């Protein structure tokens, strides 16, 4: 019973870490998509590359800025939770 609790707690923490890591990129993708959509609606320009390129550039920029945060969060999760579980500590 205790092993199941540890498993589900680790799974819950891993999913929460995934949510925390993905929030900056998803937020910027949403904002870029809404902005480009409003621009297209106001100007009646329906170019497919206009929706893809700005969103991709915004996502890459935010990924580059938040890469350190993502790496530190994942490393801390592995060192604090997963490696002790694997080693039996």
C-alpha positions in Angstrom: 0.0 0.0 0.0 2.8 2.4 0.8 4.6 1.7 -2.4 1.4 2.6 -4.4 1.2 5.9 -2.4 4.8 6.7 -3.3 4.2 5.8 -6.9 1.1 8.0 -7.2 2.7 10.9 -5.3 5.8 10.8 -7.6 3.5 10.6 -10.7 1.5 13.6 -9.4 4.7 15.6 -8.8 6.0 14.7 -12.3 2.8 15.8 -13.9 2.8 19.1 -11.9 6.4 19.7 -13.0 5.4 19.1 -16.6 2.6 21.7 -16.2 4.9 24.2 -14.7 7.5 23.8 -17.4 5.0 24.1 -20.2 3.1 27.1 -19.0 5.5 29.8 -20.4 5.6 28.3 -23.9 1.9 27.6 -24.0 1.0 31.1 -22.8 3.2 32.8 -25.4 1.8 30.5 -28.1 -1.8 31.5 -27.1 -1.0 35.2 -27.0 0.8 35.1 -30.3 -2.1 33.1 -31.9 -4.7 35.5 -30.6 -2.7 38.6 -31.7 -2.2 37.2 -35.2 -5.8 36.1 -35.4 -7.0 39.6 -34.5 -4.6 41.1 -37.0 -5.9 38.8 -39.7 -9.5 39.6 -38.9 -8.9 43.3 -38.9 -6.9 43.3 -42.2 -8.6 40.4 -44.0 -5.2 38.9 -44.8 -5.6 35.1 -44.8 -2.0 34.0 -45.4 -1.1 30.7 -43.8 2.5 31.6 -43.1 1.4 34.7 -41.2 -0.1 32.4 -38.6 2.8 30.0 -38.4 6.0 32.1 -38.5 5.3 34.7 -35.7 4.0 32.0 -33.4 7.1 29.8 -34.0 9.4 32.8 -33.5 7.7 33.7 -30.2 7.9 30.1 -29.0 11.6 29.7 -29.8 12.3 33.0 -28.1 10.5 32.1 -24.9 12.1 28.6 -25.0 15.5 30.2 -25.3 14.8 32.5 -22.3 13.2 29.9 -20.1 15.5 27.0 -20.9 17.6 27.6 -17.7 14.4 27.5 -15.6 13.2 24.3 -17.3 16.5 22.5 -16.9 16.9 23.5 -13.2 13.4 22.4 -12.4 13.8 19.0 -14.1 17.2 18.4 -12.5 15.9 19.3 -9.1 13.0 16.9 -9.5 15.2 14.1 -10.6 17.8 14.7 -7.8 15.3 15.2 -5.0 12.6 12.6 -5.9 13.5 10.1 -8.6 17.1 9.2 -7.9 16.5 8.5 -4.2 13.6 6.3 -5.2 15.7 4.4 -7.7 18.6 4.0 -5.3 16.3 2.9 -2.5 17.0 5.9 -0.2 
